[in-house]
Amino acid sequence: MSGLSASGEPLIGQPRMLLVQARLAYSFAVAHKLGAPGDWALKAAKDAFAVIVDALRSADGGFRQSTGPEGATRDFYDHAFVAFASAWMEHVTGDAGYRSVLRETIAFLDDRMAHPAGGYRERLEPSAGPRRQNPHMHLLEALLAACRVTGEAEWLLRARGIVDLFLAHFFDARTGSLIEFMTEDLAPCPGEKGDWREPGHHFEWVWLLLEYHGLSADDRVLAPIERLYASAMQHGVRGFADGRVGVIEAMSAAGDPLSLDRLLWPQTEYVKAEIARARHFGDGDAAKRAERHFTEIRELFFGNGALLWANRFGPDGGSREDIVPTRVLYHVAFAAAELERGA
């Protein structure tokens, strides 16, 4: 289910979405790993993943975007999450059969969606939109998970290829920031799209690059890690009228705010980045900041006492959305797992 009403009721009539199924499989797998009583969480993870392989596999390769009538497209971002969920399902079940889905997914990307300018196409079908760093970032996440779960060196070698793309095209060395939208040849988009920066993704890359460095000892990433973190902290973390500190949605390359909304997911990425810095650099203050911010996330975004969550708050503190998107549980589960893993 891709969304709930504000009162927690399922939104009837929605198709099953590939991205949501993969993220829920991961989220329930984490819940099981963190000690959810009984086997309900593991069963839910298996059920969510079963929808991927039973209802969303496409006859000519890859996985459909949804079970809906318009859902036949094959989307790079979604496939990155199928690979990630596959690795995690093997992690929590010990069943190496999930590795076949991981390999199938990566093979489909290589065979059908590789882009001649580097990286992968946004979709198998023709698309007029810009190329994004975001799905490549999540593919790196999946490759690092596969490396840790399987112990196979090939996944780390593939991860290095994504890091190469980051260093060559996604990282703006002039400003120490992360380029979100690019042309077909991976040059920054002109105009507003090329200037758009999301501090949440800066923090997400900090976590990923520190994980990658821990596995690879590739010192090329150390300076970009520090610059991404500094840029996001200086321009993307602000105090709000409710007395809380939060990560804003977007800023410009120069650091000017472009959206002061607070979404749930950038807050969790800030938590992950601080935990990773504590783990890799021995920064005890970073661990304290992570724990403090996770507490603030619970108070603000889960503050209605009904185990539901908000997704977006405006600068005035008012909620901007009426539905409860289930896809963001992935971010909360990931942050909780990192806090449990510790520094």
TIMAR-710023 format. One record per residue (C-alpha): residue number from 1; residue in three letters; x, y, z. Coordinates in steps of 0.2 Angstrom, whole numbers, plus 5000, padded with zeros to 4 digits. Example, Ala and Ser with C-alpha at 12.3 -4.5 7.8 and 13.67 -1.06 7.14 Angstrom:
BEGIN
     k     r   east   north     up
     1   ALA   5062    4978   5039
     2   SER   5068    4995   5036
***
This chain:
BEGIN
     k     r   east   north     up
     1   MET   5000    5000   5000
     2   SER   5008    5016   4994
     3   GLY   4998    5028   5006
     4   LEU   4987    5029   5021
     5   SER   4974    5042   5025
     6   ALA   4977    5054   5040
     7   SER   4967    5042   5051
     8   GLY   4977    5027   5046
     9   GLU   4965    5019   5034
    10   PRO   4972    5011   5018
    11   LEU   4969    5021   5002
    12   ILE   4958    5009   4992
    13   GLY   4961    5006   4974
    14   GLN   4979    5010   4973
    15   PRO   4990    4999   4962
    16   ARG   5005    4990   4970
    17   MET   5021    5001   4967
    18   LEU   5038    4993   4964
    19   LEU   5047    5006   4974
    20   VAL   5035    5004   4989
    21   GLN   5036    4985   4989
    22   ALA   5055    4986   4989
    23   ARG   5056    4999   5003
    24   LEU   5043    4990   5014
    25   ALA   5052    4973   5012
    26   TYR   5068    4982   5018
    27   SER   5058    4991   5032
    28   PHE   5050    4975   5039
    29   ALA   5066    4966   5037
    30   VAL   5075    4979   5048
    31   ALA   5060    4978   5061
    32   HIS   5063    4959   5062
    33   LYS   5082    4962   5063
    34   LEU   5079    4974   5077
    35   GLY   5069    4962   5087
    36   ALA   5051    4964   5083
    37   PRO   5042    4951   5093
    38   GLY   5036    4935   5084
    39   ASP   5038    4933   5065
    40   TRP   5025    4946   5059
    41   ALA   5039    4957   5053
    42   LEU   5048    4944   5043
    43   LYS   5032    4937   5036
    44   ALA   5028    4955   5030
    45   ALA   5045    4957   5022
    46   LYS   5043    4941   5013
    47   ASP   5025    4946   5007
    48   ALA   5031    4963   5001
    49   PHE   5045    4955   4991
    50   ALA   5034    4941   4984
    51   VAL   5024    4955   4976
    52   ILE   5040    4961   4967
    53   VAL   5044    4944   4960
    54   ASP   5026    4937   4957
    55   ALA   5016    4952   4951
    56   LEU   5029    4965   4945
    57   ARG   5042    4955   4935
    58   SER   5041    4960   4917
    59   ALA   5041    4946   4903
    60   ASP   5054    4955   4893
    61   GLY   5066    4959   4908
    62   GLY   5066    4969   4924
    63   PHE   5051    4974   4934
    64   ARG   5036    4984   4931
    65   GLN   5034    5001   4940
    66   SER   5017    4996   4946
    67   THR   5002    4984   4944
    68   GLY   4992    4998   4937
    69   PRO   4987    4999   4918
    70   GLU   5000    5012   4916
    71   GLY   5014    5004   4926
    72   ALA   5023    4994   4912
    73   THR   5038    5006   4912
    74   ARG   5055    5000   4919
    75   ASP   5063    5014   4931
    76   PHE   5081    5014   4936
    77   TYR   5077    5022   4953
    78   ASP   5065    5007   4957
    79   HIS   5077    4994   4951
    80   ALA   5090    5001   4963
    81   PHE   5078    4997   4977
    82   VAL   5074    4980   4971
    83   ALA   5093    4976   4972
    84   PHE   5094    4984   4989
    85   ALA   5079    4974   4996
    86   SER   5086    4958   4988
    87   ALA   5102    4960   4998
    88   TRP   5093    4964   5014
    89   MET   5081    4949   5012
    90   GLU   5096    4937   5011
    91   HIS   5104    4946   5026
    92   VAL   5089    4943   5037
    93   THR   5084    4926   5031
    94   GLY   5100    4918   5026
    95   ASP   5092    4912   5010
    96   ALA   5105    4914   4996
    97   GLY   5090    4912   4984
    98   TYR   5087    4931   4985
    99   ARG   5104    4934   4977
   100   SER   5097    4928   4961
   101   VAL   5085    4942   4961
   102   LEU   5099    4954   4965
   103   ARG   5109    4947   4950
   104   GLU   5094    4948   4939
   105   THR   5091    4966   4943
   106   ILE   5109    4972   4940
   107   ALA   5110    4962   4924
   108   PHE   5095    4970   4918
   109   LEU   5102    4987   4921
   110   ASP   5118    4983   4913
   111   ASP   5111    4975   4898
   112   ARG   5096    4986   4894
   113   MET   5098    5003   4904
   114   ALA   5117    5007   4903
   115   HIS   5119    5025   4896
   116   PRO   5133    5028   4883
   117   ALA   5138    5044   4893
   118   GLY   5140    5034   4909
   119   GLY   5129    5027   4922
   120   TYR   5111    5022   4918
   121   ARG   5096    5029   4909
   122   GLU   5082    5035   4920
   123   ARG   5070    5023   4912
   124   LEU   5070    5010   4899
   125   GLU   5057    5019   4889
   126   PRO   5061    5036   4881
   127   SER   5061    5050   4894
   128   ALA   5061    5069   4892
   129   GLY   5066    5073   4910
   130   PRO   5084    5076   4916
   131   ARG   5096    5063   4922
   132   ARG   5098    5062   4941
   133   GLN   5111    5058   4953
   134   ASN   5098    5051   4965
   135   PRO   5095    5033   4957
   136   HIS   5114    5031   4956
   137   MET   5116    5035   4974
   138   HIS   5103    5022   4979
   139   LEU   5112    5009   4967
   140   LEU   5128    5012   4977
   141   GLU   5118    5009   4993
   142   ALA   5112    4992   4986
   143   LEU   5130    4987   4980
   144   LEU   5137    4991   4997
   145   ALA   5124    4981   5005
   146   ALA   5127    4967   4993
   147   CYS   5146    4967   4997
   148   ARG   5143    4966   5016
   149   VAL   5130    4953   5015
   150   THR   5138    4941   5002
   151   GLY   5156    4945   5005
   152   GLU   5159    4945   4986
   153   ALA   5172    4957   4980
   154   GLU   5163    4961   4963
   155   TRP   5150    4972   4972
   156   LEU   5163    4983   4979
   157   LEU   5171    4985   4962
   158   ARG   5154    4990   4955
   159   ALA   5152    5002   4969
   160   ARG   5169    5010   4964
   161   GLY   5161    5013   4947
   162   ILE   5147    5023   4955
   163   VAL   5159    5033   4966
   164   ASP   5169    5037   4950
   165   LEU   5153    5045   4943
   166   PHE   5151    5055   4959
   167   LEU   5168    5062   4958
   168   ALA   5167    5066   4940
   169   HIS   5150    5072   4938
   170   PHE   5139    5073   4954
   171   PHE   5150    5082   4966
   172   ASP   5152    5101   4963
   173   ALA   5170    5104   4968
   174   ARG   5168    5123   4966
   175   THR   5155    5124   4980
   176   GLY   5157    5108   4989
   177   SER   5139    5103   4985
   178   LEU   5129    5089   4976
   179   ILE   5122    5092   4958
   180   GLU   5105    5084   4957
   181   PHE   5099    5086   4939
   182   MET   5110    5084   4924
   183   THR   5109    5083   4905
   184   GLU   5111    5067   4894
   185   ASP   5130    5069   4895
   186   LEU   5130    5072   4914
   187   ALA   5133    5091   4913
   188   PRO   5123    5101   4926
   189   CYS   5106    5106   4919
   190   PRO   5104    5125   4915
   191   GLY   5094    5136   4925
   192   GLU   5085    5132   4941
   193   LYS   5086    5113   4940
   194   GLY   5105    5115   4939
   195   ASP   5106    5126   4954
   196   TRP   5095    5115   4965
   197   ARG   5104    5106   4980
   198   GLU   5096    5095   4993
   199   PRO   5105    5094   5009
   200   GLY   5097    5078   5014
   201   HIS   5106    5070   4999
   202   HIS   5122    5078   5005
   203   PHE   5120    5069   5021
   204   GLU   5115    5053   5012
   205   TRP   5131    5053   5002
   206   VAL   5141    5057   5018
   207   TRP   5135    5040   5025
   208   LEU   5137    5031   5009
   209   LEU   5155    5037   5006
   210   LEU   5160    5033   5023
   211   GLU   5153    5016   5022
   212   TYR   5162    5014   5005
   213   HIS   5179    5020   5012
   214   GLY   5177    5008   5027
   215   LEU   5176    4994   5014
   216   SER   5188    5001   5001
   217   ALA   5201    5013   5009
   218   ASP   5198    5024   4994
   219   ASP   5205    5040   5001
   220   ARG   5198    5050   4986
   221   VAL   5182    5052   4995
   222   LEU   5188    5059   5011
   223   ALA   5189    5078   5005
   224   PRO   5172    5077   4997
   225   ILE   5164    5069   5012
   226   GLU   5170    5084   5023
   227   ARG   5164    5097   5010
   228   LEU   5147    5089   5008
   229   TYR   5145    5088   5026
   230   ALA   5151    5106   5029
   231   SER   5140    5113   5015
   232   ALA   5124    5104   5022
   233   MET   5127    5109   5040
   234   GLN   5131    5128   5035
   235   HIS   5117    5130   5023
   236   GLY   5104    5116   5025
   237   VAL   5102    5115   5044
   238   ARG   5092    5129   5052
   239   GLY   5083    5133   5068
   240   PHE   5064    5135   5066
   241   ALA   5050    5144   5076
   242   ASP   5045    5129   5086
   243   GLY   5063    5128   5094
   244   ARG   5069    5113   5084
   245   VAL   5083    5112   5072
   246   GLY   5079    5104   5055
   247   VAL   5086    5100   5038
   248   ILE   5077    5111   5025
   249   GLU   5072    5103   5008
   250   ALA   5083    5113   4996
   251   MET   5096    5126   4994
   252   SER   5105    5134   4979
   253   ALA   5123    5130   4975
   254   ALA   5128    5146   4984
   255   GLY   5118    5140   4999
   256   ASP   5103    5152   4998
   257   PRO   5087    5143   5004
   258   LEU   5076    5137   4989
   259   SER   5063    5128   5000
   260   LEU   5062    5130   5019
   261   ASP   5050    5115   5021
   262   ARG   5055    5101   5032
   263   LEU   5052    5084   5025
   264   LEU   5054    5068   5036
   265   TRP   5068    5059   5025
   266   PRO   5081    5073   5026
   267   GLN   5080    5072   5045
   268   THR   5084    5054   5045
   269   GLU   5098    5056   5033
   270   TYR   5106    5069   5045
   271   VAL   5105    5056   5059
   272   LYS   5114    5043   5048
   273   ALA   5128    5055   5043
   274   GLU   5131    5059   5061
   275   ILE   5132    5041   5066
   276   ALA   5143    5037   5052
   277   ARG   5155    5051   5057
   278   ALA   5155    5045   5075
   279   ARG   5159    5028   5069
   280   HIS   5173    5032   5057
   281   PHE   5180    5047   5065
   282   GLY   5177    5044   5084
   283   ASP   5167    5060   5085
   284   GLY   5157    5057   5101
   285   ASP   5148    5074   5099
   286   ALA   5141    5068   5082
   287   ALA   5133    5053   5090
   288   LYS   5125    5064   5103
   289   ARG   5118    5075   5089
   290   ALA   5111    5060   5080
   291   GLU   5102    5053   5096
   292   ARG   5095    5071   5099
   293   HIS   5089    5073   5082
   294   PHE   5081    5056   5081
   295   THR   5071    5061   5097
   296   GLU   5066    5077   5088
   297   ILE   5060    5067   5073
   298   ARG   5049    5056   5084
   299   GLU   5041    5071   5093
   300   LEU   5038    5081   5077
   301   PHE   5034    5069   5063
   302   PHE   5026    5055   5074
   303   GLY   5018    5067   5087
   304   ASN   5000    5062   5085
   305   GLY   5001    5047   5096
   306   ALA   4993    5035   5083
   307   LEU   5009    5027   5076
   308   LEU   5007    5037   5060
   309   TRP   5019    5050   5053
   310   ALA   5019    5066   5044
   311   ASN   5029    5069   5029
   312   ARG   5031    5088   5027
   313   PHE   5030    5103   5037
   314   GLY   5031    5121   5031
   315   PRO   5041    5134   5039
   316   ASP   5027    5139   5050
   317   GLY   5026    5122   5057
   318   GLY   5010    5117   5048
   319   SER   5008    5100   5040
   320   ARG   5007    5101   5021
   321   GLU   5001    5084   5016
   322   ASP   4985    5075   5020
   323   ILE   4991    5057   5016
   324   VAL   5003    5046   5025
   325   PRO   5016    5040   5012
   326   THR   5022    5022   5017
   327   ARG   5038    5024   5006
   328   VAL   5046    5035   5019
   329   LEU   5046    5021   5032
   330   TYR   5062    5015   5023
   331   HIS   5071    5031   5029
   332   VAL   5065    5029   5047
   333   ALA   5070    5011   5048
   334   PHE   5087    5014   5041
   335   ALA   5091    5028   5054
   336   ALA   5084    5017   5068
   337   ALA   5095    5002   5062
   338   GLU   5110    5014   5061
   339   LEU   5107    5020   5079
   340   GLU   5106    5002   5084
   341   ARG   5122    4998   5075
   342   GLY   5130    5012   5085
   343   ALA   5146    5021   5083
***
